[in-house]
Structures are given as C-alpha cells and as structure tokens.
Amino acid sequence: MRKKVLFLVIFLIIITCNLSYSKSEGKLYIESNKDVAKNGEEIEISINLIDEKTSAFNFSLFFDKDKLDCISNQDNINIIENRINYVWYDTLGGSGEKDGEIAKLKFRAKDNGIVTFTMQGEFYNKESQLINVNIQDKKIKIGEEENFLQQTEEAGTSSQSSNANLQVLRLNHEGITPQFDKNIFDYYITISKDIKDLEVLTVTENPNATTEITGNKALKEGLNIINIKVSSEDKTQTKIYTINVTKTENLELANTNLEILAIENVLLNPPFDNLETNYKAEVSKETDNINILAIPQNEHAVVEILGKENLKHGNNLVTVIVIAENNFTKKKYQVEVYRRNEEEEKKFLEEQKENLNKVEYAYEIEELSKNSEEGKTKLEENSNKKMLIFASIFFIILIFVCIFWYINNKKNKNLNN
C-alpha cells in the first residue's frame, strides 16, 4: 500500500513539473505578406507566437540591408545597420497579453536576390516566466519570380566599369555551400567518383566584365580547386571566387561540417547553420579575446581557430578551419567580430538599460494589476461571506418566529377549548 501511495505521489510530481514546463514553451515564426516582391514594393513582415501568450518581450530582427530598407516608424523600435531592436510590454496589467501576431514591420525592396530574416530575443508570460521559443527563419525573393533567373542569366545589373563582382554562380550539380553571395569568395562541394567535369555558370554584375574559369575539367580523385577570375571592364579590379571540390567515394571521410559553432556570451548573426560559413558578431569594448566552441560532425576531423585573440576596436576576422578525416578536404568558417569603442559601448549600454527599464516597468504594472485583482477578489469573498452570515441570521430568526407563533397559537386553542 505504501509503495502505491509513493508511486502516486511521484507520478503527480512529474505531471506537475511537465505542466509547469509546457506552460513556458512557445513557437515563434516569421511571416510575410508575399514570398516574391518586385523592386520598390512594400513588404510586411509579421512576428507570430503560438502555444503561449506573452506580456513582455524584446527581440532583434536581422535582415539584408543591401536588399531591403526598413520603413516602419514606431516608438518601440530602434534600427541599427541590419538589425531592428523591438521592445513591447503589456500596459494593461495582464489583460493585454499577446499571442498570434505580436509585431508587424514594413520594408521596401531595393535589390534582386534572396533575403533571409532571422530573430533572437526574450519573451515573458504574465507570470514573468521566460518563454522557451523555437524560432523559425523566413526567406523571401526579390525580383519577379518568372523573370528572376532570366534577368540574372541574360545580363548584369551594373554599368560601373570597375565592377568585378559576380552576380550569379551556379554548378550543374547540387550541394555547393554556402549559398552564393558576391562578397563570399570560398565555396565547397563534395562529388562522387563518376563525375569527370563540372559545368560552371557565371554572370557578372557588369555585363562587360570578363571571367576566366579554370580547374573544372578532368577532375581527379581528392581535392580539386576551381577558380573563377573576374576582371572589371576597365581592367583595374580583379576578384577570384574559389570552389573547393572533393571527389571521393567516402563522404564521411570528407565531412568538414561543424556540429556546433558558438562564442561564449556572444550571439552569432545569422544563428549557426552548418551550411553557412560566414557570420557576424559584436562584443564589448573590454573584450580582448573570445572563447569559441567549434565541434565537428566527424569526431576525427581537426579544428583550427585563428584570430580570436588581441581583438582591435572595429572589425576583426576570426577563421575556423575544419580539416576532414582524409587530411586534405578543408572548410573555412569566418566570423566578422566587431569590437565596440567607448562611445559605441556607452550607447549600447544605454539602449540595454532602456530596454530593461521597459520590461521591469511592465512587470511592475503586471504586479499592481495582480494585487488589484487579488484585492478585488478578497473584497468579493468578504462581501459574499457577509451576505451568507446575514442570510443565516435571518433564517434562524425566521425559525424562532415560526416556533413562537406555533406555540402561541397552540396555547390560544387550548384556552378556547
């Protein structure tokens, strides 16, 4: 019997813990009013929360400022480069908490390409508990869907004679990483042994720039390097885009993907994805060195980290090199770490303090509302108790009156008889 009681107690505790945990779980996703937009068109981005309600939050939304302009004008947002800081709290003391669509922002498209929206932030429910949210990114395409490929493949978009940028880089086989960006110059792909050649499609931003492609024919087993040399129209600028091609039967031996890439107490932008190789991060002015955790998917791969010490104010390039188990396949992950100066640090701390004050004020309002509700509830309970006491007393008096009437009436009858 004691064992059964003990088991029941443990079972109830587990259920209670699970209920408490599930209460602080939510799912956050980014939604747009269009998946394809033309240049100059407005795009509405909404932030949505399901499975939980929030009474206070602050988040950062990251976007490509080269392809979009944020045109929202709201008091509770702050736009810094490619980041929008958004702060909100329930001013109604709990009755104004949100779920579903919790925020909306407007952008204007200004350049063709794929745009990815990513988010990081903190969300709290009305009990002041931190909501554990699963955040999903959102991608949209700028450029008419039917003509997008045709536009990029037929001609470039720049007439500047010194422009040596690529606008399109594609292969006739899938698997190249990361996604093409004109400012990223190192790419990676692993192919099977039966592939002899790779067809490389390139389009320059300036249609009069020239390209020279080498290394894409007669691929040998092992590591192959394809170079795409772009020369500007006026021959003053040259850029080289490199594709590292590993030709092998054993894909695991050539695995250079990271399982984890993180910096201690620092957020990566965008959030880590093993298909992405280029990131940005921002650190305080006091940070000289950073601690990086880089764990490869293949435990036999080797990781080297360069540039994480003696950071200067401004931009610093930190490189994480993964050497595969086969000892010849390599991949570079790069993090552009920005170290704030004294003025930027002061501004950053002021913004953080302001955001914290807003959240704390929201909690104070919520606490006052709770106390008010509790007071109202107690008042109602006291009022109900008084009514119950009054009704009981009235009922007792009524009983005594009835008894007195009955006795008196009986005496009168006896006297009459």
C-alpha positions as CSV (number, residue, x, y, z in Angstrom):
1,M,0.0,0.0,0.0
2,R,2.8,2.4,0.9
3,K,4.6,1.6,-2.4
4,K,1.4,2.5,-4.3
5,V,1.0,5.8,-2.4
6,L,4.7,6.7,-3.0
7,F,4.3,5.9,-6.8
8,L,1.2,8.1,-7.0
9,V,3.0,11.0,-5.3
10,I,5.9,10.7,-7.7
11,F,3.6,10.5,-10.7
12,L,1.7,13.6,-9.6
13,I,5.0,15.5,-9.1
14,I,6.1,14.5,-12.6
15,I,2.8,15.6,-14.1
16,T,3.0,18.9,-12.2
17,C,6.6,19.5,-13.4
18,N,5.6,18.8,-17.0
19,L,2.6,21.1,-16.9
20,S,4.8,23.9,-15.5
21,Y,7.4,23.3,-18.2
22,S,5.0,23.2,-21.0
23,K,3.4,26.5,-19.9
24,S,6.6,28.3,-20.8
25,E,7.0,26.7,-24.3
26,G,6.1,28.6,-27.4
27,K,6.7,28.6,-31.2
28,L,7.8,31.7,-32.9
29,Y,7.7,32.2,-36.7
30,I,8.2,35.0,-39.2
31,E,5.5,35.5,-41.9
32,S,5.5,37.9,-44.9
33,N,2.5,39.1,-47.0
34,K,4.4,38.0,-50.1
35,D,7.1,35.4,-50.9
36,V,8.2,37.2,-54.1
37,A,8.4,41.0,-54.4
38,K,9.4,43.5,-57.1
39,N,11.9,46.2,-56.6
40,G,10.2,49.2,-54.9
41,E,7.4,47.2,-53.5
42,E,6.5,47.2,-49.8
43,I,6.8,44.0,-47.8
44,E,5.0,43.4,-44.5
45,I,6.8,41.1,-42.0
46,S,4.8,39.8,-39.1
47,I,6.1,38.1,-36.0
48,N,3.8,35.4,-34.7
49,L,3.7,33.4,-31.4
50,I,1.7,30.3,-30.9
51,D,1.1,27.9,-28.0
52,E,1.8,30.6,-25.4
53,K,0.9,34.2,-24.6
54,T,3.4,37.0,-23.9
55,S,3.1,40.1,-21.7
56,A,6.6,41.5,-22.4
57,F,9.4,40.9,-25.0
58,N,12.4,42.4,-26.7
59,F,13.9,40.9,-29.8
60,S,16.3,41.7,-32.6
61,L,15.3,41.1,-36.2
62,F,18.2,40.8,-38.7
63,F,17.8,41.5,-42.4
64,D,19.8,42.2,-45.6
65,K,20.1,46.0,-45.6
66,D,21.6,45.8,-49.2
67,K,18.3,44.4,-50.5
68,L,15.8,46.0,-48.1
69,D,15.0,49.3,-46.4
70,C,13.0,49.2,-43.2
71,I,10.3,51.9,-43.5
72,S,8.5,51.2,-40.2
73,N,8.3,54.3,-37.9
74,Q,7.4,53.2,-34.4
75,D,8.4,54.4,-31.0
76,N,9.3,51.0,-29.7
77,I,11.8,50.1,-32.4
78,N,15.4,51.0,-33.0
79,I,17.2,50.4,-36.3
80,I,21.0,49.8,-36.3
81,E,22.5,48.8,-39.6
82,N,20.9,45.4,-40.5
83,R,19.3,44.9,-37.0
84,I,15.9,46.1,-35.7
85,N,15.5,46.1,-31.9
86,Y,11.9,45.9,-30.9
87,V,10.6,46.3,-27.3
88,W,7.0,45.8,-26.1
89,Y,5.2,45.2,-22.7
90,D,1.6,44.9,-21.6
91,T,0.4,48.2,-20.2
92,L,-3.0,46.8,-19.2
93,G,-1.6,44.7,-16.4
94,G,-2.1,41.3,-17.8
95,S,-5.3,41.7,-19.9
96,G,-3.4,42.9,-22.9
97,E,-1.0,40.0,-23.3
98,K,-0.4,38.8,-26.9
99,D,-0.4,35.7,-28.9
100,G,-0.7,35.1,-32.7
101,E,0.6,38.2,-34.4
102,I,2.7,40.1,-31.8
103,A,4.5,42.6,-34.1
104,K,4.5,43.9,-37.6
105,L,7.2,45.7,-39.6
106,K,7.3,47.2,-43.1
107,F,10.2,47.1,-45.6
108,R,10.8,48.3,-49.2
109,A,12.6,46.0,-51.7
110,K,15.5,47.7,-53.4
111,D,17.7,44.9,-55.0
112,N,17.2,41.5,-56.5
113,G,18.1,38.4,-54.5
114,I,17.1,36.0,-51.7
115,V,16.6,37.7,-48.3
116,T,16.6,35.8,-45.0
117,F,15.0,37.2,-41.9
118,T,16.4,35.8,-38.6
119,M,15.5,36.6,-35.0
120,Q,16.9,36.5,-31.5
121,G,15.2,37.7,-28.3
122,E,13.5,37.1,-25.0
123,F,9.8,36.6,-24.3
124,Y,8.0,36.5,-21.0
125,N,4.5,35.4,-19.9
126,K,2.2,37.1,-17.4
127,E,3.8,35.1,-14.6
128,S,7.2,36.8,-15.5
129,Q,8.5,33.4,-16.7
130,L,10.9,33.3,-19.7
131,I,9.1,31.6,-22.6
132,N,11.3,29.0,-24.3
133,V,10.6,29.7,-28.0
134,N,11.6,27.8,-31.1
135,I,12.3,30.5,-33.8
136,Q,11.9,29.8,-37.5
137,D,13.6,31.9,-40.1
138,K,11.9,33.3,-43.2
139,K,13.2,33.7,-46.8
140,I,11.7,35.8,-49.5
141,K,12.8,36.5,-53.1
142,I,13.1,40.0,-54.5
143,G,12.6,40.1,-58.3
144,E,9.8,38.8,-60.4
145,E,9.5,35.0,-60.0
146,E,9.1,34.3,-63.7
147,N,11.9,36.7,-64.8
148,F,14.3,36.4,-61.9
149,L,16.5,33.7,-63.4
150,Q,16.2,35.1,-66.9
151,Q,17.3,38.6,-65.7
152,T,20.3,37.3,-63.9
153,E,21.4,34.9,-66.6
154,E,21.0,37.3,-69.5
155,A,22.8,40.4,-68.2
156,G,24.3,42.0,-65.2
157,T,22.8,45.0,-63.4
158,S,25.8,47.3,-63.0
159,S,27.4,49.6,-65.6
160,Q,30.3,50.6,-63.4
161,S,33.4,49.9,-65.3
162,S,35.5,49.0,-62.2
163,N,32.9,46.4,-61.0
164,A,34.4,42.9,-60.7
165,N,31.6,41.2,-58.8
166,L,29.8,38.1,-59.8
167,Q,26.0,38.3,-59.8
168,V,25.3,34.5,-60.3
169,L,27.4,31.4,-59.6
170,R,25.9,28.0,-60.2
171,L,27.0,24.4,-60.9
172,N,25.3,21.7,-62.8
173,H,25.4,19.5,-59.6
174,E,23.7,20.3,-56.3
175,G,25.4,20.6,-53.0
176,I,27.6,23.7,-53.2
177,T,27.8,25.6,-49.9
178,P,27.3,28.3,-48.7
179,Q,24.6,30.0,-50.7
180,F,26.1,32.3,-53.2
181,D,26.9,35.9,-52.2
182,K,29.0,38.2,-54.2
183,N,31.1,39.1,-51.1
184,I,31.8,35.4,-50.3
185,F,34.8,34.0,-52.2
186,D,35.2,30.4,-50.9
187,Y,32.7,27.6,-51.7
188,Y,32.7,23.9,-51.1
189,I,31.2,20.8,-52.7
190,T,31.7,17.0,-52.5
191,I,31.0,14.9,-55.6
192,S,31.1,11.2,-56.4
193,K,34.0,9.5,-58.3
194,D,32.0,9.1,-61.5
195,I,31.8,12.9,-62.2
196,K,34.6,14.0,-64.5
197,D,33.6,17.6,-65.2
198,L,31.6,20.4,-63.6
199,E,29.8,23.0,-65.6
200,V,30.0,26.4,-64.0
201,L,27.5,29.2,-64.8
202,T,28.6,32.7,-64.0
203,V,27.1,36.1,-64.6
204,T,28.9,39.3,-63.8
205,E,27.2,42.4,-62.3
206,N,28.7,44.5,-65.1
207,P,28.0,42.6,-68.4
208,N,31.2,44.0,-69.9
209,A,33.4,42.4,-67.2
210,T,35.2,39.2,-68.2
211,T,35.5,35.8,-66.5
212,E,38.1,33.0,-66.7
213,I,37.2,29.6,-65.3
214,T,39.9,27.0,-64.6
215,G,40.0,23.7,-62.9
216,N,36.5,22.4,-63.6
217,K,37.6,19.8,-66.2
218,A,39.1,16.3,-65.8
219,L,38.6,16.3,-62.0
220,K,40.8,13.9,-60.2
221,E,40.1,11.9,-57.0
222,G,40.8,14.0,-54.0
223,L,40.8,17.8,-53.7
224,N,40.3,20.0,-56.8
225,I,40.3,23.8,-57.0
226,I,38.1,25.7,-59.4
227,N,39.0,29.3,-59.8
228,I,36.7,31.9,-61.3
229,K,38.7,35.0,-62.1
230,V,36.6,38.1,-62.7
231,S,38.2,41.2,-64.4
232,S,36.5,44.5,-64.4
233,E,35.7,46.3,-67.7
234,D,38.5,48.9,-67.2
235,K,40.9,46.1,-66.0
236,T,41.6,47.9,-62.7
237,Q,39.9,45.3,-60.5
238,T,40.3,41.5,-60.3
239,K,38.4,39.1,-58.0
240,I,38.8,35.4,-57.7
241,Y,35.9,33.1,-56.5
242,T,37.1,29.6,-55.5
243,I,35.2,26.4,-55.4
244,N,36.8,23.6,-53.4
245,V,35.7,20.3,-54.9
246,T,36.3,17.0,-53.1
247,K,35.9,13.9,-55.4
248,T,35.5,10.8,-53.2
249,E,33.6,7.6,-52.6
250,N,33.6,8.0,-48.8
251,L,31.6,11.1,-48.0
252,E,32.2,10.8,-44.2
253,L,35.9,11.0,-44.6
254,A,35.4,14.3,-46.4
255,N,33.0,15.7,-43.9
256,T,34.1,19.2,-42.8
257,N,30.8,20.4,-41.4
258,L,30.6,21.7,-37.9
259,E,28.0,20.4,-35.4
260,I,28.3,23.4,-33.1
261,L,29.8,26.9,-33.6
262,A,29.3,29.3,-30.7
263,I,31.1,32.2,-29.0
264,E,30.8,32.5,-25.2
265,N,28.3,35.1,-24.2
266,V,28.0,36.4,-27.8
267,L,25.2,35.9,-30.4
268,L,26.1,34.9,-33.9
269,N,24.3,36.5,-36.8
270,P,22.8,34.6,-38.5
271,P,22.3,31.8,-36.0
272,F,24.6,28.9,-36.7
273,D,23.8,26.6,-39.6
274,N,26.4,24.1,-40.8
275,L,25.6,25.1,-44.4
276,E,26.5,28.8,-43.7
277,T,30.2,29.7,-43.4
278,N,30.1,33.5,-42.8
279,Y,28.9,35.1,-39.7
280,K,28.9,38.4,-37.7
281,A,29.2,39.1,-34.0
282,E,29.5,42.1,-31.8
283,V,31.5,42.3,-28.5
284,S,32.1,44.9,-25.8
285,K,35.0,47.3,-25.8
286,E,36.6,45.4,-22.9
287,T,36.8,42.1,-24.9
288,D,40.3,41.4,-26.0
289,N,39.9,37.7,-26.6
290,I,36.9,35.5,-27.3
291,N,36.2,31.8,-26.4
292,I,34.9,29.8,-29.4
293,L,33.3,26.4,-29.2
294,A,33.7,24.6,-32.6
295,I,32.8,20.9,-32.7
296,P,32.9,19.0,-36.0
297,Q,30.3,16.5,-37.1
298,N,33.1,13.9,-37.7
299,E,34.9,13.5,-34.4
300,H,38.1,12.6,-36.2
301,A,38.2,16.0,-38.1
302,V,40.6,18.6,-36.8
303,V,39.6,22.2,-35.9
304,E,42.0,25.2,-36.0
305,I,40.9,28.7,-34.9
306,L,42.8,31.8,-36.0
307,G,42.3,35.5,-34.9
308,K,40.4,35.0,-31.7
309,E,42.9,36.9,-29.6
310,N,44.1,40.5,-29.3
311,L,41.0,41.9,-30.9
312,K,41.2,45.5,-32.1
313,H,38.4,48.1,-32.0
314,G,36.3,47.8,-35.1
315,N,36.1,44.7,-37.4
316,N,38.2,41.6,-36.7
317,L,38.2,38.4,-38.8
318,V,38.1,35.1,-36.9
319,T,38.6,32.0,-39.0
320,V,37.7,28.5,-38.0
321,I,39.3,25.8,-40.3
322,V,38.0,22.3,-40.3
323,I,40.3,19.6,-41.7
324,A,38.5,16.4,-42.6
325,E,39.5,13.0,-41.6
326,N,41.0,12.4,-45.0
327,N,43.5,15.2,-44.2
328,F,43.1,17.1,-47.5
329,T,39.5,18.4,-47.5
330,K,39.1,21.7,-45.7
331,K,36.4,24.2,-45.0
332,K,36.7,27.7,-43.6
333,Y,34.1,29.3,-41.3
334,Q,34.6,33.0,-40.9
335,V,33.2,35.3,-38.2
336,E,33.5,39.0,-38.5
337,V,33.7,40.2,-34.9
338,Y,33.1,43.8,-34.3
339,R,34.6,45.2,-31.0
340,R,32.8,48.4,-29.9
341,N,34.7,51.5,-29.0
342,E,34.0,53.6,-25.9
343,E,31.3,55.8,-27.5
344,E,29.5,52.8,-29.0
345,E,29.7,50.9,-25.7
346,K,28.1,53.8,-23.9
347,K,25.3,53.9,-26.5
348,F,24.8,50.1,-26.3
349,L,24.6,50.1,-22.5
350,E,22.1,53.0,-22.6
351,E,19.9,51.0,-25.0
352,Q,20.1,47.9,-22.9
353,K,19.2,49.9,-19.8
354,E,16.3,51.5,-21.5
355,N,15.0,48.1,-22.7
356,L,15.4,46.6,-19.2
357,N,13.6,49.5,-17.7
358,K,10.7,49.0,-20.1
359,V,10.5,45.3,-19.2
360,E,10.7,46.0,-15.5
361,Y,8.0,48.6,-15.7
362,A,5.8,46.1,-17.5
363,Y,6.4,43.7,-14.6
364,E,5.5,46.4,-12.0
365,I,2.3,47.2,-13.9
366,E,1.5,43.5,-14.0
367,E,2.2,43.1,-10.3
368,L,0.0,46.0,-9.4
369,S,-2.7,44.5,-11.6
370,K,-2.3,41.2,-9.8
371,N,-2.6,42.9,-6.4
372,S,-5.6,44.8,-7.5
373,E,-7.2,41.7,-8.8
374,E,-6.4,39.8,-5.6
375,G,-7.8,42.7,-3.5
376,K,-11.0,42.8,-5.6
377,T,-11.3,39.0,-5.2
378,K,-10.9,39.3,-1.4
379,L,-13.4,42.1,-1.3
380,E,-15.9,40.0,-3.2
381,E,-15.2,37.0,-1.0
382,N,-15.8,39.1,2.2
383,S,-18.9,40.5,0.7
384,N,-20.2,37.0,-0.1
385,K,-19.3,35.9,3.5
386,K,-21.3,38.8,4.9
387,M,-24.3,38.0,2.8
388,L,-24.1,34.4,3.8
389,I,-23.9,35.4,7.5
390,F,-26.9,37.8,7.1
391,A,-28.9,35.1,5.4
392,S,-28.1,32.6,8.1
393,I,-29.1,35.0,10.9
394,F,-32.3,35.9,9.0
395,F,-33.1,32.2,8.6
396,I,-32.5,31.5,12.3
397,I,-34.7,34.4,13.3
398,L,-37.4,33.2,11.0
399,I,-37.3,29.7,12.5
400,F,-37.7,31.2,16.0
401,V,-40.6,33.4,14.9
402,C,-42.3,30.3,13.4
403,I,-41.8,28.3,16.6
404,F,-43.1,31.2,18.8
405,W,-46.1,31.6,16.5
406,Y,-46.8,27.8,16.7
407,I,-46.6,27.7,20.5
408,N,-48.7,30.8,21.0
409,N,-51.3,29.6,18.6
410,K,-51.5,26.2,20.4
411,K,-52.0,28.0,23.7
412,N,-54.9,30.0,22.3
413,K,-56.6,26.9,21.1
414,N,-56.3,25.2,24.5
415,L,-57.8,28.3,26.2
416,N,-60.7,28.4,23.8
417,N,-61.4,24.7,24.5
